[in-house]
C-alpha cells in the first residue's frame, strides 16, 4: 500500500535529485554598480561566498553584491554556455535581457495568484 510517508519520501528524493542536477547562471550587481555573471549549482551559497570576500577576484573589491537574475539549466555545461554567451553582451543588452525575463516571471506570478 502507498502511505503518506512513502509519497513524502518520494517527493523529497525527487526534489533532492532536481537540486543536485540543476546548475544556474546568475548575475549580481556589485556595490560599484558593475555586473558580474557566473554559474553555480547553489545560488544562495555562491552569493554568500561572494559577500564573504571569498568569491571571484572581480567581486572581492566590489562588495557587497546583490543577486539580480538567475536562470536554471539541466546541466553545468548548459549553464556555463549561457554564462559565456551572456558575458558577450553589452551592459545595456544585459540589463534589457534581465528586465525582459524578470518581467515575464512577475507577469506569470501575478497571473497565477489572481
C-alpha positions as CSV (number, residue, x, y, z in Angstrom):
1,X,0.0,0.0,0.0
2,X,1.1,3.6,-0.6
3,X,1.3,5.6,2.5
4,X,1.6,9.3,3.0
5,X,5.2,8.7,4.3
6,X,6.1,6.9,1.1
7,X,4.7,9.7,-1.0
8,X,6.5,12.3,1.1
9,X,9.8,10.4,0.9
10,X,9.5,10.1,-2.9
11,X,8.7,13.8,-3.2
12,X,11.8,14.7,-1.1
13,X,14.1,12.4,-3.1
14,X,12.8,13.9,-6.4
15,X,13.4,17.4,-5.2
16,X,16.9,16.5,-3.9
17,X,17.7,15.0,-7.3
18,X,16.4,18.1,-9.1
19,X,18.6,20.3,-6.9
20,X,21.7,18.2,-7.5
21,X,21.2,18.1,-11.3
22,X,20.5,21.8,-11.7
23,X,23.0,24.4,-12.5
24,X,22.4,28.1,-12.6
25,X,23.7,31.1,-14.5
26,X,23.4,34.2,-12.2
27,X,24.1,37.9,-12.4
28,X,24.9,40.1,-9.5
29,X,25.2,43.8,-9.2
30,X,28.3,44.9,-7.3
31,X,28.5,47.8,-4.9
32,X,30.1,50.0,-7.6
33,X,27.1,49.3,-10.0
34,X,29.0,46.9,-12.2
35,X,27.6,43.5,-13.2
36,X,29.2,40.1,-12.6
37,X,28.0,36.9,-14.3
38,X,28.8,33.4,-13.1
39,X,27.5,29.9,-12.8
40,X,26.9,27.6,-9.8
41,X,24.9,24.7,-8.5
42,X,23.8,26.6,-5.4
43,X,23.0,30.3,-5.9
44,X,22.3,31.1,-2.3
45,X,25.7,29.6,-1.2
46,X,27.5,31.3,-4.0
47,X,26.2,34.8,-3.2
48,X,27.2,34.2,0.5
49,X,30.7,33.2,-0.7
50,X,31.0,36.4,-2.9
51,X,29.9,38.6,0.0
52,X,32.3,36.9,2.4
53,X,35.1,38.0,0.2
54,X,36.0,34.5,-0.9
55,X,34.2,34.6,-4.3
56,X,35.6,35.7,-7.7
57,X,38.5,38.0,-7.7
58,X,36.4,40.6,-9.6
59,X,33.8,40.9,-6.8
60,X,36.2,40.9,-3.8
61,X,36.8,44.6,-4.1
62,X,33.2,45.5,-5.1
63,X,31.3,44.2,-2.1
64,X,28.5,43.7,-1.3
65,X,27.0,42.0,-4.3
66,X,23.2,41.7,-4.9
67,X,21.6,38.9,-6.9
68,X,19.6,40.5,-9.7
69,X,19.0,37.5,-12.0
70,X,19.3,33.7,-12.1
71,X,18.3,31.1,-14.6
72,X,18.3,27.3,-14.1
73,X,19.7,24.7,-16.5
74,X,19.7,20.9,-16.6
75,X,23.5,20.7,-16.7
76,X,26.6,22.5,-15.6
77,X,27.7,22.7,-19.3
78,X,24.4,24.4,-20.3
79,X,24.8,27.0,-17.5
80,X,28.5,27.6,-18.5
81,X,27.5,28.1,-22.1
82,X,24.7,30.6,-21.1
83,X,27.2,32.4,-18.9
84,X,29.7,32.7,-21.8
85,X,27.0,33.9,-24.2
86,X,25.7,36.4,-21.6
87,X,29.2,37.9,-20.9
88,X,29.5,38.8,-24.6
89,X,26.5,41.2,-24.4
90,X,26.9,44.9,-23.6
91,X,25.8,46.2,-20.3
92,X,22.7,47.7,-21.9
93,X,21.9,44.4,-23.5
94,X,22.4,42.5,-20.3
95,X,20.1,44.9,-18.4
96,X,17.4,44.7,-21.1
97,X,17.5,40.9,-21.1
98,X,17.2,40.8,-17.3
99,X,14.3,43.3,-17.3
100,X,12.5,41.4,-20.1
101,X,12.9,38.0,-18.4
102,X,12.2,39.2,-14.9
103,X,9.1,41.0,-16.1
104,X,7.8,37.7,-17.7
105,X,8.4,36.0,-14.4
106,X,6.4,38.5,-12.4
107,X,3.6,38.6,-15.0
108,X,3.2,34.9,-14.7
109,X,3.5,35.0,-10.9
110,X,0.8,37.7,-10.6
111,X,-1.4,35.8,-13.1
112,X,-1.2,32.6,-11.1
113,X,-2.1,34.2,-7.8
114,X,-5.2,36.1,-9.1
